[in-house]
Amino acid sequence: MTNAALQKRIAKLEAELKLIKRVGMRRPNLAIDDKNWKKMKATVKKVRAELYKERYA
């Protein structure tokens, strides 16, 4: 194979690899974290308020 043919083939393979990486990498589902935060939010606020009162009151 000539140099130009090799470079062309390498460019095609690199483009295909980029496409595979982009399609294959899924973003994590953060809906579960949101649900957990909604459950814990009141407790966290309460604890933070108590700590603030202890330190700065």
C-alpha positions as CSV (number, residue, x, y, z in Angstrom):
1,M,0.0,0.0,0.0
2,T,1.1,3.5,-0.7
3,N,1.6,6.1,1.9
4,A,-1.5,8.0,0.8
5,A,-3.7,4.9,0.9
6,L,-2.5,4.2,4.4
7,Q,-3.2,7.7,5.6
8,K,-6.7,7.5,4.1
9,R,-7.4,4.2,5.8
10,I,-6.1,5.5,9.1
11,A,-8.3,8.6,8.8
12,K,-11.3,6.4,8.2
13,L,-10.5,4.2,11.1
14,E,-10.0,7.2,13.4
15,A,-13.4,8.6,12.3
16,E,-15.1,5.3,13.0
17,L,-13.4,5.0,16.4
18,K,-14.6,8.5,17.3
19,L,-18.2,7.6,16.3
20,I,-18.1,4.4,18.3
21,K,-16.8,6.2,21.4
22,R,-19.5,8.9,21.0
23,V,-22.3,6.4,20.6
24,G,-21.0,3.9,23.1
25,M,-20.5,6.3,26.0
26,R,-23.9,6.7,27.7
27,R,-24.5,9.4,30.3
28,P,-25.4,8.2,33.8
29,N,-29.0,8.3,34.9
30,L,-29.2,10.8,37.7
31,A,-32.9,10.5,38.3
32,I,-32.2,8.1,41.2
33,D,-29.9,10.7,42.8
34,D,-32.7,13.3,42.5
35,K,-35.2,11.0,44.2
36,N,-32.8,10.3,47.0
37,W,-32.0,14.0,47.4
38,K,-35.7,14.9,47.7
39,K,-36.1,12.3,50.5
40,M,-33.0,13.6,52.4
41,K,-33.3,17.3,51.8
42,A,-35.5,18.1,54.8
43,T,-33.1,16.1,57.1
44,V,-30.1,17.8,55.7
45,K,-31.6,21.2,56.2
46,K,-32.5,20.4,59.8
47,V,-29.0,19.2,60.6
48,R,-27.4,22.2,59.0
49,A,-29.6,24.5,60.9
50,E,-28.8,22.8,64.2
51,L,-25.1,23.0,63.5
52,Y,-25.3,26.6,62.5
53,K,-27.1,27.4,65.8
54,E,-24.5,25.5,67.8
55,R,-21.6,27.3,66.2
56,Y,-22.8,30.8,65.7
57,A,-25.6,31.4,68.2
